[in-house]
Amino acid sequence: MKVNLDFWKNRSVFLTGHTGFKGGWIALWLADMGARVHGYSLDAMTNPSFFKETRLEERIVSSTIANIQDFSALKAAILFAKPSVIIHMAAQSLVLESYDSPLETFKTNIIGTANLLEAARKIETVQAIVNITTDKCYENREQLKPYVENDKLGGYDPYSSSKACAELVSAAYRNSFLEKSGIKIATVRAGNVIGGGDWAKNRLIPDFFRSVDTDKKLFIRSPDSVRPWQHVLEPLIGYILLAEKLVIEGDDFADAWNFGPQKNDSKAVSWVINYLAQKTPNSRWDIDKSIRPHEAGLLLLDSSKARTYLNWSPRWSLDIALDKIIEWHQAWKENEPMDEISISQIKSYLYD
């Protein structure tokens, strides 16, 4: 599992969602490899944010703050970037938020995806598109058998449903337009991604550190729910490897791909909290017994396809991933340069 540094050197990459948590990490990684990264996103949704704490704007070529629903602004930004590779991460990515704002979730995740593909298909420089959806795009029957890429799509909540629709939009554009244009598109499915620099609301690990930093007890929902936890760098290297394959080898990789953790790293929420609590002084937690909207209790992915054809596999076990997050958060509290800290974690992931 080796990234081709020569491939990324001076390659123009258009990245939506660069001010978000996952988008920020991959933007920093690509820029460090020498790619010319052009970001397009709403302003960072949290304060603090990975984008601001790593001074990411200083490392990328351009940063357009605009809505993915604004087709004219989006097309103009892509034309300006003249990208070879497009990585689409802009999304409303929270399940609970999708219950509060279902229409906005559908607009962003479905129409936003269609806007991107419609703009990209008419731009001659574009060779490959990687569209990030989610593991929650499957019709989840909460079974012990992990989902494979050709399992039925679905979605109980607006977020999951919107991402299943984004998969269908991507397939329709692939079949109707992109194949004829020579543009290769793949969709990628990963979930419960964790890492330093995530301050999103209603996410377990950001909520944990917020509670510690403010000396408050954390109340968690669904302690017995099992999630496919993985450090953010795990799927990101998969996306990077896949983009390389799409450009160099083409059609065989223009498909859907799962990127999930090792089977024994799918753990209950309570296991993760107890691990963090044991390593973090003054942490306190209890169970939130209030009535909450439906969330899946079990979701497992089969990543055999990525292992076989991309030579991809997880490198960090869940305990190492959690240790890295603790290290990142402590460095941030001590006002260390978080761009350098983040790059050092990338190097550790690649070479240690």
C-alpha positions, -999 to +999 in steps of 0.1 A: +000+000+000+022+028-013+012+062-026+028+073-059+043+107-050+053+114-086+017+110-096+006+138-072+035+162-078+020+194-094-013+176-102-043+199-100-070+185-075-104+201-070-116+192-035-151+200-022-156+201+015-120+211+022-130+231+054-145+200+070-127+174+091-121+147+065-116+172+037-091+191+058-070+160+064-069+150+028-062+185+016-032+187+039-020+153+028-023+161-009-006+195-005+022+179+014+028+156-015+030+185-039-005+185-054-020+218-064-052+217-042-082+239-050-108+238-023-145+246-026-167+246+005-189+265+029-169+281+057-158+258+085-189+247+104-172+246+138-150+269+158-123+257+163-119+237+131-092+215+115-091+240+086-082+269+108-061+252+134-037+237+107-036+270+088-046+250+058-055+280+036-018+288+035-009+254+020-034+251-008-036+270-041-071+284-037-101+283-013-135+292-026-161+296+001-194+289-016-224+265-016-223+232-035-259+241-045-247+272-064-241+257-098-226+288-114-201+294-086-191+257-086-186+255-123-165+287-123-143+273-095-137+241-114-129+259-146-104+280-127-087+250-111-085+230-144-083+198-123-071+164-133-087+148-102-119+158-084-126+146-049-161+153-037-165+155+001-189+184+006-220+171+024-244+174+053-228+145+071-246+141+104-275+117+110-292+137+138-288+169+118-306+153+089-337+148+111-337+185+120-330+197+084-341+169+060-347+192+030-313+209+033-297+175+037-313+162+005-305+194-014-268+193-004-261+156-008-282+149-039-285+181-059-250+191-048-236+159-062-255+163-094-242+199-097-206+187-094-210+160-120-228+182-144-201+208-142-172+184-143-184+164-173-179+194-197-144+202-185-117+186-206-089+184-180-109+162-157-097+125-157-111+111-125-137+118-099-139+102-064-173+107-048-173+101-010-206+088+002-209+066+033-212+031+047-248+041+057-259+041+021-268+004+024-303-008+033-292-017+068-308-048+083-284-048+112-270-082+103-238-099+113-228-104+076-208-074+064-221-055+034-204-058+001-205-032-027-233-048-047-257-051-017-290-032-019-288+006-013-313+022+011-314+045+042-337+048+072-329+084+080-326+114+056-288+114+057-285+077+048-312+080+022-296+111+006-262+093+003-278+062-013-294+087-038-259+102-044-247+067-053-275+064-079-268+099-093-231+089-097-240+057-115-264+075-138-238+101-147-212+074-152-234+055-176-250+084-194-222+109-197-189+103-180-179+071-198-184+089-232-162+118-219-134+095-208-139+106-171-137+077-146-158+080-115-158+059-083-179+061-052-163+053-018-181+041+014-166+044+048-181+054+082-174+063+118-141+080+108-123+094+138-092+115+142-077+147+157-093+180+147-129+169+146-152+193+166-185+183+150-216+182+172-233+149+181-202+128+174-189+106+202-152+115+203-156+153+198-183+152+225-160+133+248-132+159+245-156+188+248-169+173+281-134+169+294-123+204+284-153+220+300-153+197+330-188+184+324-202+149+325-208+134+290-241+117+283-239+092+255-267+076+235-268+040+223-238+026+244-243-009+230-243+001+193-215-014+173-197+009+149-169+003+123-144+028+139-113+037+119-088+065+119-094+091+092-061+083+075-073+048+067-101+056+042-082+086+029-052+066+017-078+044+000-093+074-018-058+085-029-048+051-042-082+048-060-077+082-077-043+071-090-059+038-104-087+057-120-063+079-140-037+053-148-058+021-153-093+035-158-125+015-162-118-014-140-117+009-110-147+031-119-171+014-094-181+014-057-156+006-030-159-001+007-132+010+032-138-005+066-117-014+096-105-048+107-134-070+120-122-068+156-121-030+155-159-028+151-166-020+188-195-009+209-198+028+218-192+020+254-159+003+246-146+034+229-157+057+257-142+034+284-108+033+265-107+071+263-118+076+299-090+053+312-064+075+294-080+109+302-080+122+337-112+139+350-135+124+324-170+114+334-198+098+314-233+084+318-261+071+295-285+095+279-319+080+285-339+106+266-358+096+235-337+100+204-344+095+166-335+061+152-299+053+146-285+019+134-273-004+161-250-025+139-232-019+106-203-039+092-184-035+059-166-061+038-135-044+023-122-075+004-125-057-029-102-029-018-077-053-002-076-074-034-074-047-061-060-017-044-037-036-020-054-015+007-057-026+043-060-008+077-027+000+094-037+013+128-058-008+152-085+010+171-065+015+202-036+031+182-061+053+165-075+065+198-040+071+212-032+092+181-064+113+187-054+119+224-020+129+213-034+153+187-058+169+211-032+173+238-008+190+213-036+214+203-043+223+239-006+231+243-007+254+212+017+234+191+017+239+153-011+216+143-002+215+106+032+200+116+016+177+141-009+165+116+018+159+089+039+140+114+009+117+121+006+112+083+043+103+081+039+080+111+010+063+095+029+058+062+063+048+075+064+036+111 
